[in-house]
Amino acid sequence: MKILMVLTSHDSLGDTGRKTGFWVEEFAAPYYVFDEAGAEITLASPQGGQPPIDPNSESDDAQTAATRRFYKDDELKEKLAKTLKLADLNADDYDAVFYPGGHGPLWDLTNDENSIRLLEDFWQQGKAVAAVCHAPAVLLNANLAGKPMIAGRAVTGFSNSEEEAVELTDIVPFLLEDALQEKGAKYEKTDDWQPYVIQDGLLVTGQNPASSEPTAKALVHILNNQP
């Protein structure tokens, strides 16, 4: 079981002067799910090297058992500091791809040509694709047979009401809920901050940070049950 995890390289929250990046829980919780399932995990990002961490995800109220484990895991932190460059990777070498969220992906991975190429290749090869929170944004510009890959598919992701709750509605380049619907996806959600995962065939999406671990477990279930 070989899983590629793709993180953002973007660290600026629009023109606010504030920092963003990936959300720690959305990386740590899935990573440990994959690791405990015996997966071989490769970490990558558009620029390679250390991906930026959203400082808000390091606040006391954002911590979970997985994040606390991560902060003590020097081996994983060293691995994270050396992510591979997306441009150097090939979907042939992996069984599935997983995208952690945070606001960063809205700015870089959504339009990253290498990420889009990989996603389209994974899908054409019949391999599972998963993304959580803001990361379903990476699916927006992936196309198959001339139409959006997510057209007609059930998906979830960070909701408009959750974006409003963190007061970033006017800062983000687009609202994910709206953007997914504009591409023809069947967007679904539950109450703010509650875990919610949707699986549509080989596509798995989670709504928010609380959905990180169950999204990862759904991906492992797919991999363990493929013929």
Wavefront OBJ file of the C-alpha trace (Angstrom):
o trace
v 0.000 0.000 0.000
v 1.745 3.143 -1.244
v 0.103 6.483 -0.432
v 1.180 9.893 -1.666
v 0.341 12.807 0.655
v 0.429 16.222 -1.025
v 0.775 19.381 1.071
v 0.617 23.059 0.178
v 3.670 25.279 -0.257
v 1.676 28.512 0.132
v 2.140 30.484 3.347
v 0.400 33.856 2.850
v -3.230 34.508 3.805
v -4.099 36.746 0.890
v -2.769 40.274 1.393
v -3.539 40.328 5.123
v 0.090 39.934 6.137
v -0.933 36.853 8.128
v 0.439 33.372 7.590
v -1.316 30.202 6.467
v -0.301 26.778 5.200
v -1.505 23.267 5.993
v -3.568 22.381 9.067
v -1.570 20.165 11.419
v -4.416 17.835 12.414
v -5.327 17.255 8.780
v -1.829 15.987 8.143
v -1.009 14.248 11.410
v -4.216 12.282 11.955
v -4.273 10.781 8.433
v -0.529 10.122 8.474
v -0.781 7.974 11.570
v -3.853 6.164 10.209
v -1.870 5.297 7.081
v 1.242 4.392 9.038
v -0.640 2.077 11.368
v -2.253 0.428 8.338
v 1.223 -0.470 7.122
v 1.296 1.980 4.246
v 4.445 3.282 2.627
v 3.917 7.060 2.753
v 5.533 9.642 0.483
v 5.243 13.352 1.288
v 5.269 15.958 -1.460
v 4.527 19.627 -2.130
v 4.750 21.990 -5.106
v 8.071 23.478 -4.017
v 9.462 20.548 -2.072
v 11.135 20.894 1.316
v 9.335 22.101 4.437
v 5.683 22.957 3.805
v 4.317 25.870 5.848
v 2.164 25.135 8.884
v -0.883 27.299 9.505
v -0.104 28.937 12.866
v -3.769 28.796 13.862
v -3.573 25.008 13.714
v -0.938 25.122 16.459
v -3.197 26.946 18.930
v -4.207 25.133 22.102
v -7.818 24.638 21.073
v -6.794 22.988 17.782
v -4.835 20.172 19.384
v -5.763 16.496 19.277
v -4.066 13.242 20.219
v -2.620 13.081 16.702
v -1.147 16.593 16.777
v 0.383 16.026 20.200
v 1.941 12.838 18.885
v 3.278 14.719 15.861
v 4.979 17.419 17.948
v 6.960 14.698 19.740
v 7.723 12.746 16.552
v 11.151 13.980 15.481
v 11.411 11.358 12.753
v 8.195 12.508 11.091
v 9.104 16.186 11.468
v 12.395 15.493 9.726
v 10.556 13.645 6.949
v 8.100 16.544 6.603
v 10.991 18.983 6.191
v 12.109 17.072 3.096
v 8.939 16.747 1.019
v 9.532 15.820 -2.610
v 8.639 18.145 -5.473
v 5.362 17.334 -7.219
v 6.973 17.841 -10.617
v 9.229 14.841 -9.983
v 6.451 12.389 -9.130
v 4.428 9.911 -11.172
v 1.039 8.418 -10.314
v 2.306 5.037 -11.536
v 4.352 4.730 -8.350
v 1.448 5.002 -5.868
v -1.838 3.324 -5.016
v -3.658 6.449 -3.794
v -3.242 10.155 -3.104
v -4.365 12.162 -0.078
v -4.478 15.960 0.273
v -4.539 17.547 3.769
v -6.229 20.927 3.973
v -5.567 24.283 5.546
v -6.174 27.469 3.588
v -2.910 27.182 1.658
v -4.201 24.813 -1.058
v -6.774 27.408 -2.155
v -3.931 29.516 -3.500
v -1.424 27.037 -4.920
v -2.634 23.458 -5.332
v -5.939 24.458 -6.925
v -4.084 25.662 -10.020
v -0.850 23.678 -9.771
v -0.264 21.960 -13.111
v 1.669 19.075 -11.579
v -1.022 18.406 -9.000
v -3.724 18.491 -11.671
v -1.692 16.129 -13.871
v -1.241 13.682 -10.998
v -4.926 13.767 -10.058
v -6.021 13.090 -13.615
v -3.510 10.247 -13.890
v -4.602 8.691 -10.588
v -8.217 8.809 -11.697
v -7.562 7.417 -15.157
v -5.610 4.561 -13.588
v -8.518 3.684 -11.302
v -6.760 4.751 -8.120
v -8.310 6.346 -5.059
v -8.201 10.092 -4.448
v -8.925 11.718 -1.074
v -8.935 15.276 0.258
v -10.107 16.942 3.455
v -11.382 20.383 4.535
v -10.093 23.011 2.069
v -8.121 20.452 0.063
v -11.044 19.340 -2.143
v -10.194 22.595 -3.934
v -7.436 20.639 -5.665
v -10.151 18.777 -7.581
v -11.657 21.879 -9.188
v -9.449 22.023 -12.274
v -8.915 18.308 -12.855
v -10.726 17.205 -15.997
v -11.593 13.951 -17.689
v -12.995 13.648 -21.191
v -13.319 17.415 -21.375
v -15.390 17.904 -18.234
v -14.605 18.420 -14.530
v -13.606 15.205 -12.771
v -16.037 16.003 -9.955
v -19.044 16.772 -12.181
v -21.989 14.727 -10.953
v -20.034 13.319 -8.014
v -20.937 13.634 -4.335
v -18.344 15.665 -2.459
v -17.920 17.685 0.690
v -15.413 20.243 1.935
v -15.113 23.310 4.155
v -18.535 24.933 4.108
v -19.481 28.563 3.550
v -20.783 28.769 7.110
v -17.505 27.427 8.507
v -15.561 29.961 6.433
v -17.810 32.672 7.818
v -17.218 31.406 11.345
v -13.445 31.847 10.977
v -14.060 35.286 9.431
v -12.189 34.613 6.194
v -15.062 34.804 3.712
v -13.712 38.040 2.230
v -10.060 36.909 2.339
v -10.048 33.567 0.536
v -9.810 33.581 -3.281
v -13.108 31.673 -3.491
v -15.599 29.871 -1.293
v -15.031 26.153 -1.638
v -18.668 25.106 -1.238
v -19.707 27.432 -4.073
v -16.772 26.493 -6.300
v -17.442 22.761 -6.033
v -21.076 23.296 -6.986
v -20.085 25.506 -9.919
v -18.048 22.588 -11.303
v -21.130 20.380 -11.202
v -20.343 18.457 -8.028
v -23.131 17.339 -5.699
v -21.972 19.167 -2.583
v -23.159 17.914 0.797
v -22.376 18.982 4.352
v -23.334 18.509 7.969
v -23.331 20.916 10.930
v -20.266 23.120 11.306
v -17.201 21.410 12.807
v -18.804 17.954 12.952
v -17.081 15.019 11.228
v -18.496 14.317 7.776
v -17.056 12.098 5.053
v -18.426 11.271 1.623
v -17.234 8.418 -0.543
v -18.279 8.392 -4.176
v -16.569 5.435 -5.788
v -12.823 5.991 -5.490
v -13.244 9.626 -4.441
v -13.264 10.418 -0.702
v -13.732 13.908 0.749
v -14.022 15.214 4.315
v -15.643 18.462 5.404
v -13.371 19.905 8.105
v -10.507 19.152 10.514
v -12.670 16.776 12.560
v -13.165 14.738 9.379
v -9.443 14.092 8.857
v -9.134 10.741 10.589
v -12.369 9.216 9.228
v -11.451 10.376 5.710
v -8.107 8.603 6.011
v -9.781 5.473 7.372
v -12.197 5.475 4.423
v -9.238 5.617 2.039
v -7.523 2.708 3.797
v -10.757 0.725 3.590
v -10.839 1.246 -0.177
v -7.232 0.121 -0.542
v -7.745 -2.941 1.633
v -10.773 -4.021 -0.369
v -9.612 -3.484 -3.911
v -9.439 -6.682 -5.998
l 1 2 3 4 5 6 7 8 9 10 11 12 13 14 15 16 17 18 19 20 21 22 23 24 25 26 27 28 29 30 31 32 33 34 35 36 37 38 39 40 41 42 43 44 45 46 47 48 49 50 51 52 53 54 55 56 57 58 59 60 61 62 63 64 65 66 67 68 69 70 71 72 73 74 75 76 77 78 79 80 81 82 83 84 85 86 87 88 89 90 91 92 93 94 95 96 97 98 99 100 101 102 103 104 105 106 107 108 109 110 111 112 113 114 115 116 117 118 119 120 121 122 123 124 125 126 127 128 129 130 131 132 133 134 135 136 137 138 139 140 141 142 143 144 145 146 147 148 149 150 151 152 153 154 155 156 157 158 159 160 161 162 163 164 165 166 167 168 169 170 171 172 173 174 175 176 177 178 179 180 181 182 183 184 185 186 187 188 189 190 191 192 193 194 195 196 197 198 199 200 201 202 203 204 205 206 207 208 209 210 211 212 213 214 215 216 217 218 219 220 221 222 223 224 225 226 227
